[in-house]
């Protein structure tokens, strides 16, 4: 790694911007100021750590080298907060001192996400210094991604300027030199269910088989929205699914087999088709999982018929599905499953799925840039998780590339987090190629 780059990155890494620890609140702000200062002094742009709600965002703009008024605009998002370094005794080097050993760079945040934010900043600097930046870049970075904050989502929803495309380097590759673009995330609805079936708990010998048992009712209620024998959710919970395209399905053939993925996690298939349908089910189908049940006297052998029970269940929404539509449908199924005489209380809230069209110019131009620099075209995949910024960008009409240079062995969120050193230069060149290719974005 270039010595100047190493010193810059080490300075950024040295800031212990641990958002989960209130004691590091000022450090998080300092990291945001570092990003803004870089944009101002190295990229020739304007930037300020801007209060927004209860937090701050590093908001900056770097104009195109020529005729910025007619150039496309690209929004870049990264985050400058990091996970806590604990347990410290498992680190082989200081987590807040950049350490390079063999072909790896070690530090907390080196992959998630300071190292990748640095790549985006250096790519902008490279083109500015060459008088060759053909687009306007808007940086919008936050310091609360690691604690699930939504300030950036609120900002996107309130922003009136917008962008023609977005780039998020906060992801990784399938394996070394096999890049990926994530096109979607699933949504999430969380349900709290409470059941009451009488005034007080009863003796099961005297009333069992004659009186309602709240735990039995809860089991029936929750089972009404979980997967059936086919492994898929009931039809009312499958409304609105946007199926994967032929191009996506072809890309998914390069992913590890579902049986291998399950085995690596020590998991057992849900049904006979689960392994074969692994990618479809986790990328493009809704799912439901019971997350907890409270009732009776767990751990104590007793003969009580319980009249109070509660449970939590979450439904992951497939791209294209509506929170309200699926939430109402799930509540209807659960209420219909409850027998007469049972009082059911259901509350729920959720966030939508997000989907970027694989044939959009932003995705295709970005893929061209990756292929030009790395010699391989990125796989187009989806994410089974939930990331609020993705639907926010989709709703704002900003097609976004979600990618990065992390690797499965990068130890993200774990001790000895690491990043392959050669990917710094490759990442900067690739990001610069994306910025250059986006001059052809439709406006």
Buried (B, 14 or more C-beta within 10 A) or exposed (E): BEEEBBEBBBEBBBBBBBBBBEEBBEBBBBBBBBBBBBBBEBBBBEBBBBEBEEBBBBBBBBBBBEEBEEBBBBBBBBBBBBBBBEEEEEBEBBBBEBBBEEEBBBBBBBBBBBBBBBBBBBBBBBBBEEEBBBBBBBBBBBBBBBBEBBBBBBBBEEBEEEBBBBBBBBBBBBEEEBBBBBBBBBBBBBBBBBBBBBEEBBEBEEBEEEBBBBBBBBBBBBBBBBBEEEBBBBEBBBBBBBEBBEEBBEBBEEBEEBEEBBBEEEEEBBEEBBBEBBBBBBBBBBBBEBEEBEBBEEEEEEEBBBBBBBBBBBBBBBBBBBBEBBBEBBBBBBBEBBEEEBBBEBEBEBBBBBBBBBEBBBBBBBBBBBBBBBEEBBBBBBBBEBBBBBBBBBEBEBBBBBBBBBBEEBBBEBBBBBBBBEBBBBBBBBBBBBBBBBBEBEE
